[in-house]
Amino acid sequence: MSNYLVTGGAGYVGGVVAAHLLAAGHRVTVLDDLSTGFRAGVPAGADFVEGRVQDAGEHLDASYDAVLHFAAFSQVGESVAHPEKYWRNNVGGTIELLAAMRDSGVATLVFSSTAAVYGEPETTPITEDAPTAPGSPYGASKLAVDHMISGACAAHGLAAVSLRYFNVAGAHSSPAGRQGERHDPESHLIPLVLQVAQGRREAISVYGTDYPTPDGTCVRDYIHVDDLADAHLLALGAATPGEHLICNLGNGSGFSVREVIETARRVTGHAIPEVQAPRRAGDPAVLVASAERARTRLGWTPSRPELAGIIADAWTFTQRATAAGTTGATTREGSAT
């Protein structure tokens, strides 16, 4: 049994990773200020400390084996309107976290990074060696943190792995409860489509239908949140002192916006009306990951790559959460009855 601090563990991905750590028999403490996460998103069995990542030094000590760092603001549009918020929290908070790790002797870090560091790719699938050109302060803040981590590995012997996500979806289910995607405001395609299926939205907007793709809509790489969590546990074992390993996480194949909508129609049995809208500035036609490095260095292969399964898990969570009247990221088994 190891002892882990999970910053941002009341959020969607952080909460699911914390649940996987607990299921593997580890001790978990979640540090989260609940500014975007939900108290109900902290899995049963984890210790919870309400606080900012900047305050990690008050809680970290030599009893911890590693930190898994998810605490960040992640809305691209908001980052454009309020870049200072993203630099202060995402970059400034990580500076304080790295200092706290050095002071306490905790020398292993797994960082939740993002494909947003690549911006509009020159080629696909995207490898970790692709040029980085983030198109928003959000992506730039994540790239800045990656640079900081590389420096800490070289200077202080930190063992670190950055995992660059593409599109995360689906939901986690365990005897302790269900955890799924729930943002306020919601901006991700699959939960928005499912809101239309529930009648909570009139239609789903399709931004651009003239891209150079098979059906004219954008293509994205979707990964099940449980597969993502598996990669974090493998990353803990792969972290090497003095090395900063960066791995993309994705299925390696993409699904178009219209494929997502049509699959959701089949899964939910609802019509899901759509309306065409102009292209959004900065939306690349195709974003698909090469996850070969994750396969070779982490031993990771997605076990839930089918889009229908990803959407079905998300749909089950969404229905239960709505029936239970919860606004948090988790519904307990039986709460919908």
Summary of the structure (lengths in Angstrom):
residues: 337
radius of gyration: 19.1
end to end distance: 35.5
largest distance: 56.3
contacts: 1200
relative contact order: 0.16
helix: 39%
strand: 20%
